[in-house]
């Protein structure tokens, strides 16, 4: 085999190598972003509920 001959195996280009990788990354980011948004909503909602409960408790004393 000399320097001008091509190798026996085909080296895939980055586009051929993993066509599903960007979709997986996007799906992962959407899932993690949704979970993070849900966590923030739960924390803010709980704090609001807690402050309302404390206000009602002291108002009824």
C-alpha positions in Angstrom: 0.0 0.0 0.0 1.6 3.3 -1.1 0.8 6.8 0.1 -1.6 7.5 -2.8 -4.0 4.6 -2.2 -7.1 5.1 -0.2 -7.6 3.2 3.1 -9.8 0.1 3.0 -12.3 1.6 5.5 -14.4 4.6 4.9 -14.1 7.4 7.5 -17.5 8.9 8.0 -18.0 12.6 8.0 -19.4 14.2 11.2 -22.8 14.5 9.5 -22.8 10.8 8.7 -21.3 9.7 12.0 -24.2 10.6 14.3 -27.3 12.0 12.7 -29.4 11.6 15.9 -27.1 13.4 18.3 -28.5 16.9 18.0 -32.0 15.6 18.4 -31.1 13.7 21.6 -29.4 16.8 23.0 -32.4 19.0 22.2 -34.7 16.5 23.7 -32.5 16.3 26.8 -32.5 20.1 27.2 -36.3 20.3 26.8 -36.8 17.7 29.5 -34.3 19.3 31.9 -35.7 22.8 31.1 -39.2 21.6 31.8 -38.2 19.9 35.0 -36.4 23.0 36.1 -39.4 25.2 35.3 -41.7 22.8 37.2 -39.4 23.0 40.2 -39.4 26.8 40.2 -43.2 26.8 39.9 -43.6 24.4 42.8 -41.2 26.4 45.0 -42.9 29.7 44.3 -46.3 28.2 44.7 -45.4 26.6 48.0 -43.9 29.9 49.4 -47.1 31.7 48.4 -49.3 29.0 50.0 -47.1 29.1 53.1 -47.3 32.9 53.4 -51.1 32.8 53.0 -51.4 30.1 55.6 -49.3 32.0 58.1 -51.4 35.2 57.4 -54.6 33.3 58.0 -53.3 31.6 61.1 -52.3 34.9 62.8 -55.5 36.6 61.6 -57.6 34.0 63.4 -55.8 34.3 66.7 
